[in-house]
Amino acid sequence: MRLFHITTAEAWERAKAAGEYRAPSLETEQFIHLSTDSQWIRTAQRFFRGQRGLVLLSIRLDRVKAEVKFERADGEDFPHLYGALNLDAVVEVFPLPVGDDGAILAPTRKPTEPQTAGH
């Protein structure tokens, strides 16, 4: 199963240097917000509209080391990651384009980096 997380390209670069990804919500809410394939675009429109420099992390659930819980929010179950995201769980990183009206669009290009070597 694939899960997704939206962040900035800058935050992703910092995570690669640090060896793990820690979203600000991990400190404030004790988890990292994730989405399923059918949820991420709605999440992008609701919380990231108009923001540029975003990337979509594609995450293999079977590689995630911290606990993932599906919890009810806004009438549906969203995945929440209770711990830092290990980088080898991220298999693709897509730049997210922004439309003229500020809407976040689905990626139209291939991932910005290849899958982790050996996976």
N, C-alpha and C positions, 0 to 999 in steps of 0.2 A: 504494500500500500504506500502511496505517495502522500505526503503532507506538504504544506507550503507555508512560507513565512515571508513577509514583505519587510524590507529594511532599506537603508541607504547603501549605496556602493561604498561610501566612506566607512560606514560601520562594518561592512563585510570585510574590507581590507584590514581594519583594525583587528577583527576576529581572527583572520588568517595569521596575522603577526603574533597574536596572543595564544593561538592554539585552540581556542574555543570561542563560541559566540554566546554573548550574554546581553540580551535585550534590556533596556531600562526597566521594563515591566517585571523582570526577574527580581529586582530589588524592591519595587513598590508593591507588587501583587504576588510575589513568590512563584510566578510562572511566566513562561513565554507564550504569547498568543500564536497559535497555528491555525491553519484552515485546511479543509479538504479541497479536492479539485473543484467541487461544485460551489465552494464558499469563497475562495480567495478573491475573485473579481468583485463580489459585493463588498467584501471587507476593504478592498482597495478603493472603491468608489466612496464608501462611507468615511473612511479615516485618512485617506491619503490623496484625495482629489486635489489636483493642482500642484502637487509636489513633484519636483524633478529629481533626477539622480537616484531613482529607486531601482532595486533589484528584487527579483522573486527567487527565493531559495526553494529548490525542489529537494525534498528530504525523504529518504527511505526509512519508513517506520521501523523496519526490522534491524536497522543499524543504530538507532537512537539508544544511547546508554541510560539516560535519565528517564524517569517515569512519565508516561503520557497518559492523561486522563481525558476522556470525552465528557464534557460538562455542559449543562444547559445554560444557554445565554441567548437572549433575543428569540426565544421560541424554537431553537434548534441546538443540537449537540455540537460543540466546537472542541477540537483537541487543544489541550494545554500541556505544555512541557514543564515539568517541575524540576528544573535544573538547567545547567548550561547545555548548549547544543554542541555535541562533538562534531568536528568538521568532517570526519569521514562519512557521516550520515548524509551530508549535502552532496548530491550527485550531479546537480546542474544549477547554474545561476543564470537567470535570464534578465536582461535589462528591460525595464517596464517603460514603454513609451507613453507620452501624455498628449492627448488631443488638444486641438486649438481651444476647446471649451473647458479644458482642465481635467477631463475624464481620463482615468487610467485605462489604457488599452491593453489587450492581450499581447504578449510578445510576438513580434513578427520576425525576429532574428533567432539564429541558433544561440545556444548558451555562450556566455562570455569566456568560459573556461571548460576544459574537458573534464570528464569524470575523473575521480581520484584514481591514480595509478593502481593497477592490480584489482580493480573492482569492476 
